[in-house]
Structure formats: structure tokens, C-alpha cells
Amino acid sequence: MKKAVLAAGIALVLSFPSMAAEPSTLTDRADRLDEVVYGSIQNGSFLERIDSLDTEINGSTDEKAAEGQGLDTRIDRLYNEVIRSDNDSQPSLDTRVNTLEYYLTDKIKQDPLSSRVDTLDSTVFGKEQTGGLASRVTALEKAVYGDNHYELTTVTLPENTVFKISLNDEVSSKTNQVGDPVHFTVAEDVTVDNVLVLPRGAQGSGVITKVNGPKFFGRSGSLEISFDQVISIDEDTIPTVLGPEAKEQIKMQAAAVGASAIGALALGPIGLVGGFFVKGKDVDIPAGTELYIQTSEAVTTKGMEMKPGAPVEMNVSSSVSRSANISDTEVSRTVDKAAEKAADKKETVKETAEKTSQKVMEDTTKTDNKDKTSVVIVRNA
């Protein structure tokens, strides 16, 4: 299959990434919450949708408290709980579910958060649990991690970090057009100093930038694809590209599967801007085809690291709903105090947590001697 893929014909090219913007308006944030939790934007009035989200996440809606809060306060709180947490010791629900799925299955699903938690409940407890998603995820963490938990840690993923991906869908010069999206899956774990940044199963996207069908006189068709970005475990956007280091890995892969003649013809000079090109007829690249890409720049991001101590229960919504007249500043102070208390408690815990055992051999290690950052690519079978 890999020989046929290499012989089929591909041209992959460098282009600037198109980055996804963080939703800024209340409507955009509410829509994003619906999509993450339910899988699609829900019907009903704005207030009905927010009440439904509050109940789904926290188990109930304090109507009296909600009357004293503006929509911006409620949506920001939910967005912080579900998608983008400001507290590294209490990651967002989406990030925590990503980590649970990775820990148990080595893969991260793209299904709605509600159904993902249902599946985790069935896997761990044998049946779906009751209550809000927040309390259910905390129960799952306690059952799975025991006296340990995961926290977000800030790291720098170096430029030109090469890793393997696989295409999610077939790409063909017969059916695809310029501008068509291309989706792919990270096929191996990428860690920085034992902090997981890109887990196997993370999703990425690109776009087809050029399509040429086969021409007269035996001239073959070609495709040009820009691999633009991949999403980290904390939902950060990491810019990517098919660069020289990635092309070298593809060349080595071509030789490994016995396509040395085709591989040499296909890849050409490594310095060639654009990628590689293999002669053929129409270009048909099956789903599951494995390639390599690399980070196009150094990125400071956050990854998940296991820490000693049971998961910290800190429900932001309960702090907000204690009083209908509570101010945003007071809410912030309440959350900060809870975080400080949890941090103090964590410091007294003896660090006896064992590191997660490596499931496969670590083939490639890149070390920056200046800051001693270790980037490890774990090849998954």
C-alpha cells in the first residue's frame, strides 16, 4: 500500500498557516460552548441555552443567582470551565477529558463532550453516571489516577520538531479542488521535558492549494497541499509545515518500504521548496496515508504533566452563585484563594507519584543544550 501511495503522485508545498481565532463575542462563545458540549449549536433563546449549559456542566442552575449575573459573566464562567481555563492547576473540562481519553486509549475523540464523558463512564464504571459533567469528570480522574492528577505546564515546543501524521480522508486530483480542506491526525506522542503537548490522536488541518489533472504526452497530475496547523492537548493552535526535516523523514520512509527508486525520483533535492513529487496518472492518496510534518516556529504553549495529589475539586460556578450580588472582582478573589489553598496543600504532599511508563520505544530525542529542553517523539505501533 505504501509503495502504491508513493507511486501515485503527490506534491506538498510550503505556505502560510491560517490560524483559527479565539471567539470574542458573546454569541460566538455561546455557539462554541454548544459545539463542544453538544456537538452543534442548540435552538432556543439565549437565556435558555445558557441555563441548559449550566445544568449540563454543573448539575443545576441557581436561578436566583443567575438573575443577578449578566450574560457576559455567565458565558465567561462557562467558557473558562469548559474550554479555556485560566488556572493551570484546574484545566478546562475539555482538556481534562482529552487527557483521560489519551491515558486510557492513546487516542482523543472529536465527539461532543457529553457523549465522551458518557463513554468514559461506561468504560471505567460500567455505566453512565449522573450529575453534571464537572463532578463526573472529577470522579473519573479519582478512579483513573488515584492519588495523582494532571496539571497544565508551560513549555516551549521548538521550531522544526518533526512528527508523524496520517490523513483522515482520501485526497485525489479527480475529485478535490483548490481550497478544499485537508484533515489529519497526529500519529505519535510529542512531549517536552515529560510534558505532553501533542498526543497521538490530536487533530490538524490544511488546505489544497493546487490541483492539476493528468495531461497529454504522459504528463501526470499533481496536488499541492499546505499542512497548516495542529491542535495541542490544551486546544492551542500549533503552526506546522512540510519542511526539509520532514521531507527527509518521508524519504527515509520511502526507502524503508522498498521504494528506493521511486523515492529517489519522487523526493528529489531536499532543498526543493514545495515538497516531493512522484510521477503517475491521477493522484489518489488513500485515507490513513502516513507522512511527516514539522513545527514552523517555536511555540510557547501548555501541556499536561502528572503531579502528586488527588484531583482538586474547585467548582467556579459554586463560588459565583453564592450571592446574586457578588461582583466579578469578588468571584476572582474567591477562585484565587481556592487555587492558593490547593497549591499549599499540594506542596505538602510527598512527591511519590511514579512517572507514566513508556508504552513504546522512544526512537528520536532532540536536545537543546542551551536550555536543556528535551523533545521526545514516541513512535506508536
C-alpha positions in Angstrom: 0.0 0.0 0.0 2.8 2.4 0.9 4.6 1.7 -2.4 1.4 2.4 -4.3 0.9 5.6 -2.4 4.4 6.8 -3.2 3.9 5.9 -6.8 0.6 7.6 -7.1 2.0 11.1 -7.1 2.0 13.9 -4.5 3.2 17.5 -4.4 3.2 19.1 -1.0 4.1 22.8 -0.6 5.0 25.4 2.0 2.5 28.2 2.7 1.5 30.4 5.5 -0.8 28.9 8.1 -4.3 30.1 8.6 -4.9 30.3 12.3 -8.3 29.9 14.0 -9.2 33.0 16.0 -10.5 32.7 19.6 -14.2 33.6 19.7 -14.6 37.1 21.0 -18.3 38.0 21.0 -20.8 36.5 23.5 -22.7 34.9 20.6 -19.6 33.3 19.3 -18.6 32.0 22.7 -22.1 30.6 23.4 -22.0 28.9 20.0 -18.6 27.4 20.7 -19.8 26.1 24.0 -22.8 24.4 22.4 -20.5 22.8 19.8 -18.0 21.5 22.3 -20.7 20.2 24.8 -23.4 19.0 22.4 -21.8 18.8 19.0 -24.0 21.5 17.4 -25.5 24.9 18.1 -28.7 24.5 20.1 -32.1 26.0 19.5 -33.9 28.3 21.9 -33.4 31.7 23.4 -30.0 32.8 24.6 -31.0 32.5 28.2 -32.5 29.0 27.7 -29.2 27.9 26.0 -27.1 29.2 28.9 -29.3 27.7 31.5 -29.1 24.4 29.7 -25.3 24.6 29.5 -25.1 25.5 33.2 -27.2 22.4 34.1 -25.2 20.1 31.8 -21.9 21.2 33.3 -22.7 21.8 36.9 -25.8 19.7 37.5 -28.2 22.6 38.2 -28.8 26.3 37.6 -29.2 28.6 40.6 -32.0 30.8 39.2 -31.7 33.3 42.0 -28.0 33.8 41.5 -28.4 33.8 37.7 -30.8 36.8 38.0 -28.0 38.8 39.5 -25.5 38.0 36.8 -25.1 39.4 33.3 -24.8 37.2 30.3 -21.2 38.1 29.9 -20.4 36.8 33.4 -22.2 33.6 33.0 -20.8 32.8 29.5 -17.2 33.8 30.5 -17.5 31.5 33.6 -18.8 28.5 31.5 -16.2 29.2 28.8 -13.5 29.2 31.5 -14.8 25.9 32.9 -15.2 24.1 29.7 -12.8 25.4 27.0 -10.1 27.8 28.3 -9.2 27.7 31.9 -7.0 30.5 33.5 -5.9 28.2 36.3 -3.2 25.7 35.4 -3.9 23.5 38.4 -7.5 23.2 37.2 -7.5 22.7 33.4 -10.7 23.1 31.4 -13.1 20.2 31.2 -12.3 19.7 27.5 -8.5 19.4 28.3 -9.2 17.1 31.2 -11.3 14.8 29.1 -8.6 14.9 26.4 -6.1 13.7 28.9 -8.4 10.9 30.3 -9.0 9.6 26.8 -5.3 9.7 26.0 -4.4 8.0 29.3 -6.9 5.2 28.7 -6.8 4.7 25.0 -3.9 6.6 23.5 -6.4 8.4 21.3 -8.5 11.6 21.6 -12.0 11.6 20.2 -13.7 14.5 18.4 -17.2 13.7 19.6 -19.3 16.1 21.8 -18.1 16.4 25.4 -21.3 15.0 26.8 -21.0 11.8 24.8 -17.3 11.5 25.5 -17.9 11.6 29.3 -20.7 9.0 28.8 -18.3 6.7 27.1 -15.6 7.2 29.7 -18.2 6.5 32.5 -19.2 3.2 30.8 -15.5 2.2 30.3 -14.4 3.0 33.9 -17.6 2.4 35.9 -19.6 0.1 33.7 -22.4 2.5 33.2 -23.1 6.2 32.7 -23.1 8.3 35.9 -25.5 11.0 37.0 -24.8 14.7 37.8 -23.1 17.5 36.0 -20.1 16.9 33.7 -17.8 18.7 36.1 -18.4 16.3 39.0 -18.4 13.3 36.7 -15.0 14.2 35.3 -13.6 14.7 38.8 -14.9 11.2 39.8 -13.3 9.7 36.7 -10.0 11.3 37.5 -10.0 10.0 41.0 -10.8 6.5 39.8 -8.2 6.5 37.0 -5.3 8.5 38.5 -5.7 7.6 42.2 -3.7 9.9 44.3 -2.3 11.7 41.3 -3.7 14.3 38.9 -2.7 16.2 35.8 -1.9 19.9 35.6 -1.1 22.3 32.8 2.6 23.2 32.5 4.0 25.9 30.2 6.7 24.7 27.8 8.3 25.8 24.5 7.8 23.4 21.6 10.9 24.1 19.4 10.9 25.0 15.8 11.3 22.2 13.3 10.0 19.5 15.6 9.2 16.6 13.2 6.3 14.2 13.9 4.2 11.7 12.0 0.7 12.3 10.8 -1.9 10.3 8.9 -4.6 11.6 6.5 -8.2 11.4 7.7 -9.7 11.2 4.3 -8.8 10.3 0.7 -7.3 13.1 -1.4 -7.5 12.9 -5.2 -6.9 15.1 -8.2 -10.0 13.6 -9.7 -12.4 14.9 -7.0 -10.7 17.6 -5.0 -10.4 21.2 -5.8 -8.3 24.2 -4.7 -9.5 25.4 -1.4 -10.7 22.0 -0.2 -9.8 21.4 3.5 -7.5 18.5 4.4 -7.7 17.0 7.9 -5.1 14.8 9.5 -4.3 13.0 12.8 -1.1 13.1 14.8 0.2 9.6 14.8 2.7 9.7 17.7 3.2 11.5 21.0 5.2 14.7 21.2 6.5 15.6 24.7 8.7 18.4 26.0 10.5 17.6 29.3 7.9 14.9 30.1 5.1 17.3 29.4 2.6 16.0 26.9 1.9 18.7 24.2 0.7 16.8 21.1 -0.8 13.4 22.0 -1.4 10.7 19.5 -4.9 11.4 18.1 -4.6 15.2 18.1 -6.2 16.8 15.0 -4.7 19.1 12.4 -5.8 20.8 9.2 -4.6 22.2 6.0 -5.8 23.1 2.5 -5.3 22.1 -1.1 -3.6 24.9 -2.9 -3.2 23.5 -6.4 -4.7 20.7 -8.4 -3.5 19.5 -11.9 -5.1 16.6 -13.7 -3.2 14.3 -16.0 -2.3 15.9 -19.3 -1.3 14.7 -22.8 2.1 13.1 -23.5 2.0 11.2 -20.3 2.3 14.2 -18.0 0.9 13.2 -14.6 -1.5 15.0 -12.3 -0.3 16.6 -9.1 -1.6 18.0 -5.9 -0.2 20.8 -3.7 -1.3 20.6 0.0 -0.5 23.0 2.7 -0.4 21.4 6.2 -1.1 24.5 8.3 -1.8 23.7 11.9 -2.3 21.1 14.6 -4.3 21.4 17.9 -2.5 20.7 21.1 -3.9 18.9 24.1 -4.9 22.3 25.6 -6.6 23.3 22.4 -3.7 25.7 21.3 -3.1 26.1 17.6 0.5 25.0 16.6 1.6 26.2 13.2 3.1 23.4 11.0 4.6 23.0 7.6 6.3 20.4 5.4 9.9 21.5 5.8 13.3 20.0 4.9 13.5 17.9 8.0 10.0 16.4 7.5 10.8 15.6 3.8 14.0 13.8 4.9 11.8 11.6 7.2 9.5 10.9 4.3 12.4 10.0 2.1 13.7 7.6 4.7 10.2 6.0 5.0 10.1 5.6 1.2 13.4 3.7 1.3 12.2 1.6 4.3 9.3 0.2 2.3 11.4 -0.8 -0.6 10.5 2.1 -3.0 14.1 3.3 -3.3 14.0 4.1 -7.0 10.6 5.7 -6.8 11.6 7.5 -3.6 14.7 9.0 -5.1 12.8 10.2 -8.1 9.9 11.4 -6.0 11.7 13.4 -3.4 14.4 15.0 -5.4 16.7 17.6 -3.7 15.7 18.1 -0.1 16.2 21.8 -0.6 13.4 22.0 -3.2 10.7 24.4 -2.0 7.3 22.7 -2.1 7.8 19.1 -1.1 8.0 16.0 -3.2 6.6 14.9 -6.5 6.1 11.4 -7.9 5.1 10.8 -11.5 1.9 9.0 -12.1 -1.6 9.4 -13.6 -4.2 10.9 -11.3 -3.2 11.5 -7.8 -5.1 9.2 -5.4 -3.9 9.4 -1.7 -5.9 7.0 0.5 -7.1 7.8 3.9 -4.6 6.6 6.5 -1.5 7.6 4.4 1.3 8.4 6.8 3.5 11.5 6.2 5.7 13.7 8.3 5.4 17.4 9.0 7.1 19.8 11.4 6.5 22.9 13.5 7.1 26.0 11.5 8.2 28.1 14.5 8.9 27.8 18.2 5.7 28.0 20.2 5.2 28.6 23.9 2.2 26.5 24.9 0.8 24.4 27.7 0.9 20.6 28.1 -0.3 18.1 30.6 2.0 16.8 33.4 1.2 14.3 36.1 1.5 15.7 39.6 1.2 14.0 43.1 -2.1 14.5 45.0 -5.7 13.7 44.2 -7.6 15.9 41.7 -8.6 19.2 43.2 -12.3 19.9 43.3 -12.8 23.5 42.6 -16.2 24.5 41.0 -16.0 28.1 39.8 -19.8 28.2 39.3 -20.5 27.4 43.0 -18.3 30.4 44.0 -20.2 32.6 41.6 -23.7 31.5 42.6 -23.3 32.1 46.4 -24.7 35.6 46.1 -26.8 37.3 43.4 -24.9 40.5 44.2 -21.4 39.1 44.1 -19.1 41.2 41.9 -16.7 39.9 39.3 -13.8 41.0 41.4 -15.1 39.1 44.4 -15.5 36.0 42.3 -11.9 36.3 41.1 -10.7 36.6 44.7 -12.7 33.6 45.7 -11.2 31.5 42.9 -7.7 32.7 43.6 -7.9 31.9 47.3 -9.2 28.4 46.4 -6.3 27.9 44.0 -3.7 29.1 46.6 -5.1 26.8 49.2 -4.9 23.8 46.7 -1.4 24.8 45.8 -0.3 25.0 49.5 -1.8 21.6 50.1 -0.1 20.1 47.1 3.3 21.3 48.3 2.9 19.3 51.5 2.3 16.1 49.6 5.4 13.9 49.3 6.3 13.5 45.7 6.0 9.8 45.3 4.0 9.7 42.0 5.5 7.4 39.6 6.1 8.6 36.0 3.8 7.1 33.4 5.7 4.2 31.9 6.7 4.4 28.3 4.4 2.1 26.2 6.7 2.1 23.2 10.4 2.7 22.4 11.5 6.3 22.1 13.1 6.5 18.7 14.0 10.2 18.4 15.3 12.6 21.0 16.2 16.2 20.3 18.1 18.2 22.9 18.8 21.9 23.1 22.0 22.3 25.1 21.3 25.9 25.9 18.1 25.4 27.9 18.3 21.6 28.2 14.8 21.2 26.8 14.2 17.6 25.7 11.7 16.9 22.9 10.7 13.3 22.7 8.8 11.8 19.8 7.2 8.5 20.9 6.6 6.2 17.9 3.4 4.3 18.4 2.9 0.9 16.8 
